[in-house]
Amino acid sequence: MNQYSENMKKAKPAWALRRPRTRKAQATRQRQLDAAEALFGEKGYYETSIADITRRAEVALGTFYVYFPSKLAIFRELVEHLNRRLRQELRNATRGLTNRAAAERVGLEAFFRFVKQHRNLYRIVQQAELVDQKLYRWYYREFAKGYRRELVRAMKSGELQKMDAESLAYCLMGVAHFLGMRWVLWDGKGVSDRQFDSAMKFIYHGILSRKA
């Protein structure tokens, strides 16, 4: 477990750390997370109240506190939840791929699908910079940590040039981030084949022509 998550747990009372055991309780908790995802994306963290979340989730106000001690707690849990879900989607999509080039392509496609399904992801994560800066940094560092491991493995096998793996991880994360924002979030149409192929050409070969 990373240091941020350990600190988060220490900051919460013990009863708030228990995860629901029954399917009904898990579903109730998830409905509140889904409602928070929609509302924080639509209205913003500061304009959303706990009452808004419970109305959207169709649960009693008191039910909220069975699962979350505060609005900040559900916001933190939501950001961590989205982070875990996205990383799991990427792992599932690239599982079994031994070729780094193929993994980059498939992983990028999986990222765009996730962004399309969770259109509020960008807004929620950006709000974290104001609501909880440690959480905001944790979100990106957690991605970079796993990405770096895969890049180091590819460098050791000779698939990639040897360079600073963390720097490369953030560069590639930036490619995915801004392409998703520009064509999935802003336009809502998704990344076209031409745009996607341009991104992959850049990732595989850089921007310099052979003449250069």
Secondary structure, DSSP 8 states (H G I E B T S, - for coil): --HHHHHHHHHS-HHHH----SHHHHHHHHHHHHHHHHHHHHT-TTT--HHHHHHHHT--HHHHHHH-SSHHHHHHHHHHHHHHHHHHHHHHHHTT---HHHHHHHHHHHHHHHHHH-TTHHHHHHHHHHH-HHHHHHHHHHHHHHHHHHHHHHHHHTSS--S-HHHHHHHHHHHHHHHIIIIIIISSS---HHHHHHHHHHHHH-S--S--
